[in-house]
Amino acid sequence: MLISAFFRSSTRLSNLTLTTTRHLTTSDIRWKRRKTAEEKKSAKIIEYSPKKKNTVDLQGTVEIWRHMTVKQLSTSMNRSLEDVQEAMLFVKEADNIEPNARLHDIKIIQEIAKKLGTRIRIVAAPSIAEPEVESKDRDVFPRPPPTPDQLKPRPPVVTVMGHVDHGKTTLLDSLRGADVASGEAGGITQHIGAFTVSLENGDRVTFLDTPGHAAFSSMRARGAVATDIIVLVVAAEDGVMAQTKEVITLAKESQVPIIVAINKIDKPEADIEKTKQELYQMGLALEDFGGDIQVIPISALKGTNLDLLAEAVSTQATLMGLKGDYSGLMEGVVVESKTDPRRGKLSTAIVKRGTLCKGSVLVSGLSHAKVRGLFDHNGKPLDKAEPGTPVEILGWRELPLAGDLILEVESEKKANSVLRYRQQEAQKEKAEQSLEEIRKKEEEHLAKYRAERDARRLAGRFRLRHGPRPKEMVEDDGVPRVSVIIKGDVHGSVEAILDVLETYTGHDKCRLDVVHYGVGNISESDVELAKSFNAIIYAFSIEPPTKVASDVSIRMCNIIYRLIDDLKEEISNKLPPMEVEEVLGEANVLQQFSITEGRKEVPVAGSRCTKGVLKKSQKFRLVRNGEVIYDGELESMRHLKNEMDSIKKDVECGLRFKDTKVIPQAGDVIVCYSTRTEPQKTDWDPGF
């Protein structure tokens, strides 16, 4: 039995051996073609075996990434949003459970997944961009119009406008019994003033006093936009002037009703009928000519007919039926903004809708505030400000721009979100503008390159050789330069000064550079900047600094045209002196004759002096048919045979030029002139 088992096992081993040998003998590897000698000399190609695929079972694994939203996490985990939000309640620092809230910390995401009992795998954020939230959800806008039952009567906003020095501020002084004009620099309003006046009939009216100077056109435009009624002040002795026409145009564009107040009727040269005719020619339908625009002759200085003007304003407001919404979030317009050295950043605003209270969070442009204080035009604190009320707001983090819309939001978190969105939009707009400029420069560079390439091809490959590479730094071209820093009391004044500086066009003779501008008092950084750029600091209606560096020029001013005059003088001092010609006399050539000097014949102009005096020491110009033939000095001036230093009118003489090649002819004109240098003045005309 053992022997039979042994033979059976031996038989199986022999069969296995034969089978293995037969497999190796008939394999394709054993029968492969041998390489030739040339193939052996060639470089060997290394072939790598493909990587083994990851066979780890990823079923049930959740992919997470940084900065994912709560909604994205619920989608990735295939769990409902309520389950994820409930798990977040048990995770520290997972405060915001809103669907669009982003989870910036990866550890918090891991902890949430752990609470839900899922395995996680950290991956990169998906490349597919999420659909952006609509701008209406990220930004804030004015509310829809209120229903009629929400409206209540409100005081009208009246803007007093007109030409400079026609009595606008004096009129407002008389209406409110104050003296503001004496406090204004030079009697000229430099920025918008807003205050409330209680009339004799008990009505309250909000008045805006806008500047009449030509430089403050943007302020007048803001006043026309924020107003209900415009009182156009026209002086009876001057009539319609430049700013009067501008106000009429602004009123027509804004569709704001006008009441005309013809001022200074107490002056002897006043002509009321002529003023009415000029206004009618400007397109105003006055009552005297069958229209509906009221005309009130007044004297703001003596208080004549002011009660009629107040009654006209009240009647116009009643006809308009002005009402406002006193409930809900506040909406308003920035009239002016400034930096107070003691209280910080302030803005004067008009409330258009809602009621403004302390603690409200406001957004205006790229600025926001949490209201810390409200004040009226006299500086008295207010608890609230209702529609149609001018109010000074304290608590701005950044200064808002005059003319911007003010909107109240629910919280500071919402305000920060709105500001981030607006800053992103502003950066996008700036990037698009920069892209256009870059494209233009690329086109210019490409055109220049193609022109050089064509010239190189025409000249041959080696004929056109470039010189050394030009320097990256542009050397000084020798043009003088005036650098300035503008600091003002309010945003509107700084804006007006910058608008005037934009009218300067003489940069080819003397450059005018605005290094920096801002609202508020002069700071140490302004002084250091002025040192670096050798700039002049113009301080407009602000307090002078306590310490002034000796090498920094600070010019204090409170009237805009005096600032511009000083700047024009500074530019003129930088200009090089200019040569000025002065004609001393003229002579007509009667005939040309020659004299012999040694062996040479020298031409001489026989002339008669017809104007002024001919002086030998000065320069002479020979003119023939309007063309200058010679310009230089004389060699000799003789009367008869005597050498003379000067020749008077109607005296004949012989004139010999230093250049003997110049041959005068009968009928030529000889001009005697002198040159002198005079200081040059700029031709900059700012328009006033």
C-alpha positions as CSV (number, residue, x, y, z in Angstrom):
1,M,0.0,0.0,0.0
2,L,2.9,2.3,0.8
3,I,4.6,1.4,-2.4
4,S,1.6,2.2,-4.5
5,A,1.3,5.6,-2.9
6,F,4.9,6.3,-3.5
7,F,4.6,5.5,-7.2
8,R,1.4,7.7,-7.5
9,S,3.2,10.7,-6.0
10,S,6.2,10.1,-8.3
11,T,4.0,10.0,-11.3
12,R,2.4,13.4,-10.4
13,L,5.8,15.1,-9.9
14,S,7.1,13.8,-13.2
15,N,4.0,15.1,-15.0
16,L,4.3,18.5,-13.3
17,T,8.0,18.7,-14.3
18,L,7.2,17.9,-17.9
19,T,4.4,20.4,-18.0
20,T,6.6,23.2,-16.6
21,T,9.4,22.4,-19.0
22,R,7.0,22.4,-21.9
23,H,5.6,25.8,-20.9
24,L,9.0,27.4,-20.6
25,T,10.1,25.9,-23.9
26,T,7.2,27.2,-25.9
27,S,7.1,30.7,-24.2
28,D,7.2,33.9,-26.4
29,I,10.0,35.3,-24.3
30,R,12.3,32.3,-25.2
31,W,11.6,32.8,-28.9
32,K,12.1,36.7,-29.0
33,R,14.3,38.2,-31.8
34,R,17.9,39.0,-30.8
35,K,19.0,42.7,-31.1
36,T,21.4,43.7,-33.9
37,A,24.7,45.5,-33.3
38,E,23.2,48.9,-34.3
39,E,20.3,48.4,-31.9
40,K,22.7,47.6,-29.1
41,K,24.6,50.9,-29.7
42,S,21.5,53.1,-29.4
43,A,20.4,54.6,-26.1
44,K,18.4,52.3,-23.9
45,I,14.8,53.3,-23.3
46,I,13.7,52.7,-19.7
47,E,10.1,51.6,-19.5
48,Y,8.3,52.1,-16.2
49,S,5.5,49.9,-15.1
50,P,2.2,51.8,-14.6
51,K,1.4,52.8,-11.0
52,K,-1.0,50.6,-9.2
53,K,-4.4,52.2,-8.8
54,N,-5.4,53.0,-5.3
55,T,-7.7,50.2,-4.3
56,V,-8.7,51.8,-1.0
57,D,-12.5,51.8,-0.7
58,L,-13.6,55.5,-0.5
59,Q,-17.2,54.8,-0.2
60,G,-18.7,56.8,2.7
61,T,-15.9,59.3,2.7
62,V,-16.8,63.1,2.7
63,E,-14.7,65.6,0.8
64,I,-14.1,68.9,2.6
65,W,-12.0,72.0,1.8
66,R,-11.2,75.3,3.4
67,H,-13.6,78.2,3.3
68,M,-16.6,76.0,2.3
69,T,-20.0,77.2,3.2
70,V,-22.5,75.4,5.5
71,K,-24.7,74.6,2.5
72,Q,-21.7,73.1,0.6
73,L,-20.9,71.0,3.6
74,S,-24.4,69.6,3.8
75,T,-24.4,68.8,0.0
76,S,-21.0,67.1,0.3
77,M,-22.1,65.0,3.3
78,N,-25.4,64.2,1.6
79,R,-27.2,65.3,4.8
80,S,-30.0,67.8,5.2
81,L,-29.1,71.4,6.1
82,E,-30.9,71.1,9.4
83,D,-28.8,68.1,10.5
84,V,-25.5,70.0,9.8
85,Q,-26.8,73.2,11.6
86,E,-27.9,71.1,14.6
87,A,-24.4,69.5,14.8
88,M,-22.8,73.0,14.6
89,L,-24.6,73.9,17.8
90,F,-22.4,71.4,19.6
91,V,-19.1,72.7,18.1
92,K,-17.2,75.5,19.6
93,E,-16.5,78.6,17.5
94,A,-19.1,77.5,14.9
95,D,-21.3,80.5,15.6
96,N,-22.8,81.4,12.3
97,I,-25.1,78.6,11.0
98,E,-26.5,80.6,8.0
99,P,-26.4,78.6,4.8
100,N,-24.1,81.1,3.1
101,A,-21.7,81.4,6.1
102,R,-18.2,80.3,5.3
103,L,-16.2,77.9,7.6
104,H,-12.7,79.2,7.3
105,D,-11.1,76.9,9.9
106,I,-10.6,73.3,8.6
107,K,-10.6,71.9,12.2
108,I,-14.1,73.2,12.8
109,I,-15.3,71.4,9.6
110,Q,-13.6,68.2,10.8
111,E,-15.3,68.5,14.2
112,I,-18.7,68.9,12.5
113,A,-18.2,65.8,10.4
114,K,-17.0,63.9,13.5
115,K,-20.3,64.9,15.3
116,L,-22.2,63.4,12.3
117,G,-20.1,60.2,12.3
118,T,-18.6,60.5,8.8
119,R,-15.1,59.9,7.4
120,I,-13.5,62.9,5.8
121,R,-10.9,63.6,3.1
122,I,-9.4,67.1,2.7
123,V,-9.3,68.2,-1.0
124,A,-8.7,71.4,-2.9
125,A,-11.7,73.7,-3.4
126,P,-13.6,72.9,-6.6
127,S,-12.6,74.9,-9.6
128,I,-16.2,75.5,-10.6
129,A,-17.1,79.0,-9.4
130,E,-20.1,79.3,-7.2
131,P,-23.0,81.3,-8.6
132,E,-22.4,84.8,-7.2
133,V,-25.0,86.3,-4.9
134,E,-26.9,89.0,-6.6
135,S,-25.8,92.5,-5.9
136,K,-29.2,93.4,-4.4
137,D,-28.5,90.9,-1.6
138,R,-25.0,92.2,-0.9
139,D,-25.5,95.9,-1.3
140,V,-28.1,98.2,0.2
141,F,-30.5,100.4,-1.8
142,P,-33.3,102.9,-0.9
143,R,-36.5,101.4,0.1
144,P,-39.5,101.2,-2.3
145,P,-41.8,104.3,-2.3
146,P,-44.0,104.4,0.8
147,T,-47.8,104.0,0.8
148,P,-49.9,107.2,1.1
149,D,-51.0,106.3,4.7
150,Q,-47.4,106.3,5.8
151,L,-46.8,109.9,4.7
152,K,-46.9,112.9,7.0
153,P,-46.2,116.6,6.3
154,R,-42.6,117.7,6.5
155,P,-40.8,121.0,6.3
156,P,-39.6,122.0,2.8
157,V,-35.9,122.2,1.8
158,V,-35.2,125.6,0.2
159,T,-31.9,126.4,-1.4
160,V,-30.8,130.0,-1.8
161,M,-28.7,130.3,-5.0
162,G,-27.4,133.0,-7.3
163,H,-24.4,135.0,-8.4
164,V,-21.6,135.9,-6.0
165,D,-22.2,139.1,-3.9
166,H,-25.9,139.3,-4.8
167,G,-26.9,139.0,-1.2
168,K,-27.8,135.3,-0.6
169,T,-26.2,135.0,2.8
170,T,-27.4,138.4,3.9
171,L,-31.0,137.3,3.0
172,L,-30.6,134.2,5.2
173,D,-29.2,136.3,8.0
174,S,-32.3,138.5,8.0
175,L,-34.6,135.5,7.9
176,R,-33.1,133.8,10.9
177,G,-31.9,136.9,12.7
178,A,-28.2,135.9,12.7
179,D,-25.1,137.4,11.2
180,V,-23.3,134.8,9.2
181,A,-22.0,137.0,6.3
182,S,-19.7,138.9,8.6
183,G,-18.1,135.6,9.7
184,E,-17.5,134.5,6.1
185,A,-14.1,135.3,4.6
186,G,-14.5,138.4,2.5
187,G,-18.2,138.1,2.8
188,I,-18.2,135.2,0.4
189,T,-19.8,131.8,1.3
190,Q,-17.1,129.2,1.0
191,H,-19.2,126.1,1.6
192,I,-22.8,125.0,1.9
193,G,-24.6,126.0,5.2
194,A,-27.8,124.2,6.3
195,F,-30.1,125.3,9.0
196,T,-33.8,125.5,10.0
197,V,-35.8,128.7,10.2
198,S,-39.2,129.1,11.9
199,L,-41.3,131.7,10.0
200,E,-43.7,134.1,11.5
201,N,-46.7,132.0,10.4
202,G,-45.3,129.0,12.4
203,D,-44.0,127.0,9.5
204,R,-40.5,125.5,9.6
205,V,-38.3,125.7,6.6
206,T,-34.9,124.2,6.0
207,F,-32.6,126.6,4.1
208,L,-29.4,125.7,2.2
209,D,-26.9,128.6,1.4
210,T,-24.7,127.6,-1.6
211,P,-21.6,129.5,-2.7
212,G,-22.0,131.8,-5.7
213,H,-18.3,131.8,-6.7
214,A,-17.5,130.3,-10.1
215,A,-15.2,127.7,-8.4
216,F,-18.1,126.2,-6.5
217,S,-20.2,124.9,-9.3
218,S,-20.2,121.3,-8.0
219,M,-21.6,122.5,-4.7
220,R,-24.4,124.4,-6.4
221,A,-25.2,121.2,-8.4
222,R,-25.5,119.2,-5.1
223,G,-27.7,122.0,-3.6
224,A,-30.1,121.8,-6.6
225,V,-30.4,118.0,-6.3
226,A,-31.1,118.0,-2.5
227,T,-33.7,120.7,-2.6
228,D,-37.5,121.1,-3.0
229,I,-37.6,124.8,-3.9
230,I,-34.9,127.2,-5.2
231,V,-34.9,130.9,-4.3
232,L,-32.9,132.6,-7.0
233,V,-31.4,135.8,-5.7
234,V,-30.6,138.4,-8.4
235,A,-29.2,141.9,-7.7
236,A,-31.3,144.6,-9.2
237,E,-28.3,146.7,-10.3
238,D,-26.4,143.8,-11.9
239,G,-29.2,141.7,-13.4
240,V,-28.5,138.2,-14.9
241,M,-24.9,137.1,-14.4
242,A,-22.9,133.9,-15.1
243,Q,-23.8,132.0,-12.0
244,T,-27.5,133.1,-12.4
245,K,-27.6,131.4,-15.8
246,E,-26.0,128.3,-14.3
247,V,-28.6,128.1,-11.5
248,I,-31.5,128.4,-14.1
249,T,-30.0,125.6,-16.1
250,L,-29.6,123.4,-13.0
251,A,-33.2,124.1,-11.9
252,K,-34.5,123.1,-15.3
253,E,-32.5,119.9,-15.4
254,S,-33.6,118.9,-11.9
255,Q,-37.2,120.1,-12.4
256,V,-37.2,122.1,-9.2
257,P,-39.6,125.1,-8.9
258,I,-38.0,128.6,-8.7
259,I,-39.0,131.7,-6.7
260,V,-37.1,134.8,-7.8
261,A,-36.0,137.3,-5.2
262,I,-34.8,140.6,-6.8
263,N,-32.4,142.0,-4.2
264,K,-30.9,145.4,-3.5
265,I,-33.9,147.4,-4.7
266,D,-32.9,150.2,-2.3
267,K,-29.9,151.1,-4.4
268,P,-30.2,154.1,-6.7
269,E,-28.9,152.2,-9.7
270,A,-31.5,149.3,-9.2
271,D,-33.6,148.5,-12.3
272,I,-36.2,146.0,-11.5
273,E,-38.0,145.9,-14.9
274,K,-34.7,145.4,-16.7
275,T,-33.9,142.5,-14.4
276,K,-37.3,140.9,-15.1
277,Q,-36.8,141.3,-18.9
278,E,-33.4,139.5,-18.6
279,L,-34.9,136.7,-16.6
280,Y,-37.8,136.3,-19.1
281,Q,-35.2,136.1,-21.9
282,M,-33.5,133.3,-20.0
283,G,-36.7,131.2,-20.3
284,L,-38.3,131.9,-16.9
285,A,-42.1,132.2,-17.1
286,L,-42.6,135.1,-14.6
287,E,-46.0,136.0,-13.2
288,D,-45.7,139.5,-14.7
289,F,-45.5,137.9,-18.2
290,G,-48.3,135.4,-17.7
291,G,-46.3,132.6,-16.1
292,D,-46.4,130.9,-12.7
293,I,-42.9,131.8,-11.3
294,Q,-43.3,134.3,-8.4
295,V,-41.0,137.4,-8.3
296,I,-40.5,139.3,-5.0
297,P,-38.6,142.6,-4.9
298,I,-36.7,142.7,-1.6
299,S,-33.9,144.4,0.3
300,A,-32.1,141.8,2.4
301,L,-30.0,144.4,4.2
302,K,-33.0,146.6,5.3
303,G,-35.6,143.7,5.6
304,T,-37.9,145.1,2.9
305,N,-40.6,142.6,1.7
306,L,-39.1,139.6,3.5
307,D,-42.5,138.7,4.9
308,L,-43.8,138.4,1.3
309,L,-40.9,136.1,0.4
310,A,-41.5,133.9,3.4
311,E,-45.2,133.8,2.4
312,A,-44.3,132.9,-1.2
313,V,-42.1,130.0,0.1
314,S,-44.8,128.7,2.4
315,T,-47.4,128.9,-0.4
316,Q,-45.2,127.1,-2.9
317,A,-44.5,124.3,-0.3
318,T,-48.3,124.0,0.4
319,L,-49.0,123.7,-3.3
320,M,-46.4,121.0,-3.7
321,G,-47.9,119.0,-0.8
322,L,-44.5,117.9,0.6
323,K,-44.8,114.8,2.8
324,G,-42.3,112.3,4.2
325,D,-42.1,108.9,5.7
326,Y,-41.1,109.1,9.4
327,S,-40.9,105.4,10.0
328,G,-38.3,102.8,9.0
329,L,-34.6,103.0,8.3
330,M,-33.2,106.5,7.6
331,E,-32.3,107.8,4.2
332,G,-30.5,111.1,3.6
333,V,-28.0,113.1,1.5
334,V,-24.6,114.4,2.6
335,V,-24.5,118.1,2.2
336,E,-20.9,118.7,3.5
337,S,-18.2,116.8,5.5
338,K,-15.3,118.0,7.5
339,T,-12.8,116.9,10.2
340,D,-13.0,118.7,13.5
341,P,-9.7,118.6,15.5
342,R,-11.7,118.1,18.8
343,R,-14.7,116.0,17.8
344,G,-13.4,114.0,14.8
345,K,-15.1,113.3,11.5
346,L,-18.4,115.1,11.0
347,S,-20.9,115.5,8.2
348,T,-23.9,117.8,7.6
349,A,-26.8,115.9,6.1
350,I,-30.5,116.3,5.2
351,V,-32.8,113.5,6.3
352,K,-35.0,112.5,3.4
353,R,-36.8,109.5,4.9
354,G,-37.1,107.8,8.2
355,T,-36.0,109.1,11.6
356,L,-32.3,109.2,12.5
357,C,-31.4,108.4,16.2
358,K,-28.3,107.9,18.2
359,G,-26.7,104.5,17.8
360,S,-27.9,104.1,14.2
361,V,-25.5,102.4,11.8
362,L,-25.1,104.4,8.5
363,V,-23.5,103.6,5.1
364,S,-22.5,106.3,2.6
365,G,-20.4,105.4,-0.4
366,L,-17.3,103.7,1.0
367,S,-17.8,105.2,4.5
368,H,-19.8,104.0,7.5
369,A,-20.6,105.3,10.9
370,K,-22.2,104.4,14.2
371,V,-23.9,107.6,15.2
372,R,-22.4,108.9,18.5
373,G,-24.0,112.3,18.4
374,L,-26.6,114.5,16.5
375,F,-26.4,118.3,16.5
376,D,-28.4,121.1,14.9
377,H,-27.0,124.1,13.0
378,N,-26.3,125.9,16.4
379,G,-24.4,123.0,17.8
380,K,-27.1,121.9,20.2
381,P,-27.5,118.1,20.7
382,L,-30.5,116.4,19.2
383,D,-32.2,113.1,20.2
384,K,-33.5,112.5,16.7
385,A,-33.7,114.0,13.2
386,E,-36.9,113.7,11.2
387,P,-37.4,114.1,7.4
388,G,-36.5,117.6,6.1
389,T,-34.2,118.3,9.0
390,P,-30.5,119.3,8.6
391,V,-28.3,117.5,11.1
392,E,-24.7,117.2,11.9
393,I,-23.7,113.6,12.4
394,L,-20.8,112.5,14.6
395,G,-19.2,109.1,14.5
396,W,-17.9,108.5,10.9
397,R,-15.0,106.1,10.6
398,E,-14.1,107.6,7.2
399,L,-15.3,111.0,5.8
400,P,-18.2,110.6,3.4
401,L,-18.2,112.5,0.1
402,A,-20.5,115.4,-0.3
403,G,-23.5,114.6,-2.4
404,D,-23.5,110.8,-1.5
405,L,-26.6,109.0,-0.4
406,I,-26.8,107.9,3.3
407,L,-28.6,104.7,4.1
408,E,-29.2,103.1,7.5
409,V,-28.5,99.4,7.9
410,E,-29.5,96.9,10.7
411,S,-26.1,96.2,12.2
412,E,-22.4,96.9,11.9
413,K,-21.9,93.5,10.5
414,K,-24.2,94.3,7.6
415,A,-22.4,97.6,7.1
416,N,-19.0,95.9,6.9
417,S,-20.4,93.4,4.4
418,V,-21.8,96.2,2.2
419,L,-18.5,98.1,2.3
420,R,-16.5,95.0,1.3
421,Y,-18.8,94.5,-1.6
422,R,-18.6,98.1,-2.7
423,Q,-14.8,98.1,-2.4
424,Q,-14.6,95.0,-4.6
425,E,-16.8,96.6,-7.2
426,A,-14.7,99.8,-7.1
427,Q,-11.5,97.7,-7.5
428,K,-13.1,95.9,-10.5
429,E,-14.0,99.2,-12.1
430,K,-10.5,100.5,-11.5
431,A,-9.0,97.4,-12.9
432,E,-11.1,97.7,-16.1
433,Q,-10.0,101.3,-16.5
434,S,-6.4,100.3,-16.0
435,L,-6.9,97.4,-18.5
436,E,-8.0,99.9,-21.2
437,E,-4.9,102.1,-20.5
438,I,-2.7,99.0,-20.7
439,R,-4.2,98.0,-24.0
440,K,-3.6,101.4,-25.5
441,K,0.1,101.3,-24.3
442,E,0.5,97.9,-25.8
443,E,-0.9,99.1,-29.1
444,E,1.4,102.1,-29.1
445,H,4.4,99.8,-28.3
446,L,3.4,97.3,-31.0
447,A,3.1,100.1,-33.6
448,K,6.5,101.4,-32.6
449,Y,8.0,97.9,-32.7
450,R,6.6,97.2,-36.2
451,A,7.9,100.5,-37.5
452,E,11.4,99.7,-36.2
453,R,11.2,96.2,-37.6
454,D,10.2,97.4,-41.0
455,A,13.1,99.9,-40.9
456,R,15.5,97.2,-39.9
457,R,14.4,95.0,-42.8
458,L,14.8,97.8,-45.3
459,A,18.3,98.6,-44.0
460,G,19.4,95.0,-43.9
461,R,20.3,92.7,-41.1
462,F,23.6,94.3,-40.0
463,R,23.2,97.8,-41.2
464,L,20.9,99.1,-38.5
465,R,22.6,98.8,-35.1
466,H,21.0,99.9,-31.9
467,G,22.9,102.0,-29.4
468,P,23.1,101.3,-25.7
469,R,19.9,100.5,-23.9
470,P,18.1,103.7,-22.7
471,K,18.0,104.3,-18.9
472,E,15.0,103.3,-17.0
473,M,15.0,106.5,-15.0
474,V,13.9,109.5,-17.0
475,E,16.3,112.4,-16.5
476,D,15.1,115.8,-15.5
477,D,14.0,117.7,-18.6
478,G,14.7,121.1,-17.1
479,V,11.0,122.1,-16.9
480,P,10.4,124.0,-13.6
481,R,7.9,122.5,-11.2
482,V,5.6,123.7,-8.5
483,S,4.3,121.0,-6.0
484,V,1.4,121.7,-3.7
485,I,-0.5,120.0,-0.8
486,I,-4.1,121.1,-0.4
487,K,-5.7,120.9,3.1
488,G,-9.2,122.3,3.6
489,D,-11.9,122.6,6.3
490,V,-14.6,120.7,4.4
491,H,-14.7,118.3,1.5
492,G,-16.6,120.8,-0.8
493,S,-13.9,123.5,-0.5
494,V,-11.1,121.0,-1.3
495,E,-13.1,119.7,-4.2
496,A,-13.6,123.2,-5.6
497,I,-9.9,124.0,-5.3
498,L,-9.0,120.8,-7.1
499,D,-11.5,121.6,-9.9
500,V,-9.8,125.0,-10.4
501,L,-6.3,123.4,-10.5
502,E,-7.6,121.1,-13.2
503,T,-8.0,124.1,-15.5
504,Y,-4.2,124.7,-15.5
505,T,-2.8,123.9,-19.0
506,G,0.7,125.3,-18.9
507,H,2.5,122.1,-17.9
508,D,5.0,122.6,-20.9
509,K,6.3,125.8,-19.3
510,C,5.9,124.9,-15.6
511,R,4.4,121.8,-14.1
512,L,1.8,122.0,-11.4
513,D,1.8,118.8,-9.3
514,V,-0.8,118.1,-6.5
515,V,1.2,115.9,-4.2
516,H,-1.6,115.3,-1.7
517,Y,-5.0,116.7,-0.6
518,G,-7.3,116.1,2.3
519,V,-9.8,117.4,4.8
520,G,-8.6,118.5,8.3
521,N,-5.7,120.2,10.0
522,I,-2.1,119.9,8.8
523,S,-0.5,116.7,10.3
524,E,3.1,115.7,10.7
525,S,2.9,113.4,7.7
526,D,1.8,116.4,5.5
527,V,4.9,118.3,6.7
528,E,7.2,115.3,6.0
529,L,5.6,114.9,2.5
530,A,6.2,118.6,1.8
531,K,9.9,118.2,2.8
532,S,10.3,115.2,0.4
533,F,8.7,116.9,-2.6
534,N,9.7,120.5,-1.8
535,A,6.0,121.3,-1.8
536,I,3.9,124.3,-0.6
537,I,1.1,123.5,1.8
538,Y,-2.0,125.6,1.2
539,A,-4.3,125.5,4.3
540,F,-7.8,126.6,3.5
541,S,-9.9,127.9,6.4
542,I,-8.2,125.7,9.0
543,E,-6.2,126.4,12.1
544,P,-2.4,126.9,11.6
545,P,-0.2,124.2,13.1
546,T,1.4,124.9,16.5
547,K,4.9,123.9,15.3
548,V,6.1,124.9,11.8
549,A,9.3,123.6,10.3
550,S,11.5,126.4,8.9
551,D,12.1,124.6,5.6
552,V,8.4,124.0,4.8
553,S,6.2,126.8,3.3
554,I,2.7,126.8,4.8
555,R,0.3,129.4,3.3
556,M,-2.9,130.1,5.3
557,C,-5.9,131.4,3.2
558,N,-9.6,131.5,3.5
559,I,-10.7,132.9,0.1
560,I,-10.3,130.8,-3.0
561,Y,-9.3,133.4,-5.5
562,R,-6.5,134.7,-3.2
563,L,-5.2,131.1,-3.0
564,I,-5.2,130.9,-6.8
565,D,-3.5,134.3,-7.1
566,D,-0.8,133.3,-4.8
567,L,-0.3,130.0,-6.7
568,K,-0.2,132.0,-10.1
569,E,2.5,134.2,-8.6
570,E,4.5,131.2,-7.4
571,I,4.3,129.7,-11.0
572,S,5.3,133.0,-12.5
573,N,8.4,133.1,-10.3
574,K,9.5,129.7,-11.6
575,L,9.3,130.8,-15.2
576,P,12.5,131.9,-16.9
577,P,12.8,135.6,-17.8
578,M,11.5,136.5,-21.3
579,E,13.3,138.6,-23.9
580,V,11.2,141.6,-25.1
581,E,12.0,143.6,-28.2
582,E,11.5,147.4,-28.3
583,V,11.5,149.1,-31.7
584,L,13.6,152.4,-31.5
585,G,13.3,153.5,-35.1
586,E,12.8,152.6,-38.8
587,A,14.5,153.7,-42.0
588,N,13.8,153.2,-45.7
589,V,16.6,152.3,-48.1
590,L,16.7,154.9,-51.0
591,Q,19.5,153.3,-52.9
592,Q,22.5,151.0,-52.6
593,F,26.0,152.1,-53.4
594,S,29.5,150.7,-52.8
595,I,32.6,152.1,-51.2
596,T,36.1,150.8,-51.6
597,E,37.9,149.6,-48.5
598,G,41.4,148.4,-49.4
599,R,40.9,146.2,-52.4
600,K,37.3,145.2,-51.5
601,E,34.0,146.9,-52.4
602,V,31.7,147.1,-49.5
603,P,27.9,147.6,-50.0
604,V,26.3,150.6,-48.2
605,A,22.5,151.3,-47.8
606,G,21.7,154.9,-48.4
607,S,18.7,155.4,-46.2
608,R,16.4,158.0,-44.6
609,C,15.1,157.6,-41.0
610,T,11.3,157.7,-41.1
611,K,10.4,156.8,-37.4
612,G,12.0,157.3,-34.1
613,V,15.8,157.2,-33.7
614,L,18.5,154.9,-35.2
615,K,21.2,154.1,-32.7
616,K,24.5,152.5,-33.8
617,S,25.0,150.5,-30.6
618,Q,21.7,148.6,-31.0
619,K,20.6,145.8,-33.3
620,F,19.3,146.2,-36.8
621,R,17.1,144.1,-39.0
622,L,16.8,144.3,-42.8
623,V,13.3,143.4,-44.1
624,R,12.5,142.9,-47.7
625,N,8.9,142.1,-48.7
626,G,8.1,140.9,-45.2
627,E,11.1,138.6,-45.1
628,V,14.1,139.2,-42.8
629,I,17.3,139.3,-44.8
630,Y,19.7,140.3,-42.1
631,D,19.5,140.5,-38.3
632,G,22.6,141.8,-36.5
633,E,24.8,144.8,-35.7
634,L,26.1,147.8,-37.8
635,E,29.7,148.3,-38.8
636,S,29.3,152.0,-39.6
637,M,26.7,154.7,-39.5
638,R,27.5,158.0,-41.3
639,H,25.9,161.3,-42.1
640,L,27.7,162.8,-45.0
641,K,31.3,161.9,-44.2
642,N,31.0,162.0,-40.4
643,E,30.6,158.9,-38.2
644,M,27.5,159.2,-36.1
645,D,26.2,157.4,-33.0
646,S,22.5,158.1,-33.7
647,I,20.3,159.4,-36.5
648,K,17.1,161.3,-35.9
649,K,13.9,161.3,-37.9
650,D,13.9,162.7,-41.5
651,V,17.8,162.6,-41.6
652,E,19.6,160.7,-44.4
653,C,22.5,158.4,-43.6
654,G,24.6,155.6,-44.9
655,L,24.3,152.3,-43.0
656,R,26.9,149.5,-43.4
657,F,26.3,146.1,-42.0
658,K,28.9,143.8,-40.4
659,D,28.1,141.1,-42.9
660,T,29.4,142.4,-46.2
661,K,27.6,139.6,-48.1
662,V,24.2,141.3,-47.4
663,I,23.4,143.7,-50.3
664,P,20.5,146.1,-49.6
665,Q,18.1,147.2,-52.3
666,A,16.0,150.2,-52.8
667,G,12.6,149.8,-51.0
668,D,14.0,147.7,-48.1
669,V,13.1,148.6,-44.5
670,I,15.7,148.8,-41.8
671,V,14.4,148.4,-38.2
672,C,16.5,149.5,-35.2
673,Y,15.5,147.7,-32.0
674,S,16.8,146.8,-28.6
675,T,16.1,143.8,-26.3
676,R,15.6,143.5,-22.6
677,T,14.6,140.7,-20.2
678,E,11.4,140.9,-18.2
679,P,10.0,138.5,-15.6
680,Q,7.5,136.1,-17.3
681,K,4.0,135.7,-16.0
682,T,1.8,132.6,-16.4
683,D,-1.2,132.9,-18.8
684,W,-3.3,130.6,-16.6
685,D,-6.9,131.9,-16.6
686,P,-9.0,129.9,-14.0
687,G,-12.1,131.7,-15.1
688,F,-12.5,134.3,-12.4
